[in-house]
Structures are given as C-alpha cells and as structure tokens.
Amino acid sequence: MDPIFDRLGRLIRSFGVDPRDHFSPRSTDPLEREAEEELEEFLRTGRNEPRRPTQGQKTYQEQRRQDSHQETARAPEPALVQALATLGLAPVATWDQINAAHRMLLKKHHPDSHAGNEARMKQATAQSQKINEAYQFLKKHFGR
C-alpha cells in the first residue's frame, strides 16, 4: 500500500479511532454500497486497479453516467416542441430566450403596427394570438 496511506492510518489510530471500525450505518443505495465495498477492498488489499464487475453488472461510475444520460435523452413532449417552434426556438431554449422571442415577435406581428391595411391587420391578429397562446403554454409549463 502507499506509504502516505500507511502514515494516515497510523495517525488516525493514534487518536484512538480505528478506521476499520464502522460506526456509520450502511447505505441503502446499492451503487453507493458497491462503491463503499470497493473502497474497503482497496484499503484492505492495496490494489490500485478498480474491481471489475461480474457479468451483467456495471461499475458505480458507469451506472451514474447511464442515469445522467437517460435524463438528458428524454424527448420533450410534442406540445412543448410546438410552442417553442411557434416562437422560432429550439427545444432546449431557456426562459430568457423564450421571453426575448415573445417580445420580438409581438413587436413584429402586433395588429396596431398594421393599422393601415385591413388584410394584414387580420393576419397580424391571428399570428399574435398564436404567439400569445404558445407563450402562455410555456409560462404554465415553466411555472412562471
């Protein structure tokens, strides 16, 4: 084992605490328990390489990596994608981007800016209504 760990172990034992005594309760998380067992095995045997999982098992790091990838890989709901597309945004848009796009599109499509032309005014009214509906949906979805 590494001489630093030997010295650290002797230092801890000199304070009257034996690091091999486990006063803390075992974790209920199987991945955390596996990591604790791997650490204990390393401290006991001094092996530098990590323990290889048996067939079908994953290491703690692999399982955490897979869990985080599954969280990011979820497809957003279609209504959310449609509302963001109405505002001309990607599905990963932030609230600040949503707010800015809403304001910009309302300035562009506001019915009052097309007051001289009746047909363009009706078209702008319909477009601003779609923009406001999408914004209200996103506002509800993001809890704003």
N, C-alpha and C positions, 0 to 999 in steps of 0.2 A: 504494500500500500504506500501511497505517497507520504513522505516524511512530514509534510505540513499537516495532514490529517491525523497522523500519529501524535504530533505535538498538540493539536487541538483537542483530541480525545483525552490526553493526559491532563491538559489544562481544565477541561470540564470536570473530569473525575476528581481533580484537586479541590474543586469547590464542593465536593460531596454529592455531586449529581452524576449518576451513571447514565450515559446516553443510551445504553441498551435497555434501560427500564422505560417502559411506555406507559405514561400516566394518562395520555390523551385517548379518548375513545376512537375506535376505528371508524373510518368514513363509511357511509352507506353507498357512495358513488363507486361503482365497480372500476371505473377508469382511474379514479383517484387512489383507490385501494391498490390497483395494479402498479401505479407509479410509486406508491409507498413501499410496496414489496420489492420493486426493482431497486429503489434507493437502499433499502435494508440489505439486500443481497450484495450490492456494490460495497457497502460499508463493511459487511461481514467477510467477503471474499477478495475484495480489491480489484475485481475485474473492471477493466476500462471500457470494454465494448458493451453496448446495451443487450439485454436478454432478448433473444429472438422469440417472437410469439409462435405458438403452436399453430397447426393448420387451421385456417379459418378465423384466427384471432388477429386483432390489429394492435399496434402499439398505441400508447396514450396519445402521442403526437399525431399519428395517422387518423385516429378516431376524431380528435378535435378538429383537424384540418377538414375531414369529410363533413362534420357537423356544420362548420362555418361555411363550407362551400354550398351545402344544401340550403342554408338560409339565404344566401345571395342568389342561388339559382332559381328560386321560385318565380314563376311567371306572374306578372301583375294581372289583376282582374281586367277583363275587357272594357268595362265601363270607365275605369281609371285611364286606360290607354286612350280610349276615345276622347275623354275630356281633355287630356293633355294634348292630343293631336289637334283638337279644335283650337287650342291656344298656340299650336305650332311648336310644341315642346316634345322632348324625348321622355320616355318612361322613367328616367332617373332624375328628373328635374327637381330642384329644391324649391322651398316655399318662396324664397326671394325671387327666383326666376319666374315662378307662376304669377306672382304679384306684378312683376315688371311687364310680363307679356300681356296680362289682363289690361293693364293701364294703357299700354301702347296700342293694342287692338281696339280698345274702346275709343281712343282718340281718333283713330283712323276710320272707324265704322260708326261713329256717333251720328244719329239721324239729323241733328242740328247742323252738322257741317255740310249736309247735302240739301239744305232747305230750298234751294232754287229749282231743283229737279225732282218732280214727284216720284218718278220710277226709281231713281237712285235712292231717294229717301225711304221708300218701302223696302228696298233691298238692304239698306243700311240698318233699318229697324229689325228686320229678320236676322241679320248677321249679328247685331249687338245682343239680340235676345239669346242666340245660340252661345255667344261668348259668356254672357252672364249666367246662363244655366250651367255651363261647364265650370265656371269659376265657383258657383255655389256648391256644386257637387264636390269639387276639390277642397273647398273650405270645410265642408262637412267631413270629408274623408280624413283630412289632416287635423281635424279638431280645432279649427281656428274660429 
